[in-house]
Amino acid sequence: MSDTMNIEDYLAKGGVLTAPDNVPARYRGELLRLMSSFVDSELAASAGFANSINFAPGIKERIAASRITLEKADHAERVLRIMGDFGTDMARYQATHDWASRQPRDSDIGAARQMDDMRLSVFHYPITGWADAVVMNVLQGLATGVQMTELTRLSYGPLAEVFREIAPREARHAELGLEGLERLAATDKGRDAAREAITYWRPRVAAGFGTAGSTRFERLKTFGLRHHANEDLLARWTRLADGHLARLGL
């Protein structure tokens, strides 16, 4: 970085930071918020899928749910280690919440988050059966894939590298979900259950993209922590979801 270049100008031009020591305060705050949201969401997702293992109709499905449970917890730990570089007490952080806790099924919390629990709002809702778990995994898995196109390019180099390692496994989680959804769609009963679950989960996953015209987006873009607006990411996810659901007659 040039001696005459402001660090925010450096970031706005695509610069990359590599250690906590050269991170400005406002950037640090946004970076920690981003990491907290990911870690909390992965821990809550892992806990939710752990509860879903016993919904599985067969051994193959149990293995898939177990794999997702394990790998999401591992992804949370990898990002939490980066937070540890910034002074986060990792052991205390992991014990902060009951990650399996959920709101009532009929709650409508939109995109709201608690100040001390940064999980995406979709992870506050309970999974009630196998079709429900499969549909939630597909829709949220596709959403995670869209979000990964942002996370793998962010301007804090060590975190971007972790996300590049995580991204293929997150993509595989969505693929496992699509395999399960295809099996559900092959029967009348499964198709009906899948459609009911889609109606429930689709707006809740969509809420995770945030509001259009976000006032924070420009600041995050300047810091190199975001590249595309919420509405653009939502539109990309909508096209992906529509395509896969149409292919399966759902």
Secondary structure, DSSP 8 states (H G I E B T S, - for coil): --TTS-HHHHHHTT--B-SGGG--HHHHHHHHHHHHHHHHHHHHHHHHHHHHGGG-SSHHHHHHHHHHHHHHHHHHHHHHHHHHHTT--HHHHHTSS-TT----TT---TT--BTTB---GGGGS---SHHHHHHHHHHHHHHHHHHHHHHTT-SBHHHHHHHHHHHHHHHHHHHHHHHHHHHHHTSHHHHHHHHHHHHHHHHHHHGGG--TT-TTHHHHHHTTS--S-HHHHHHHHHHHHHHHHHHTT-
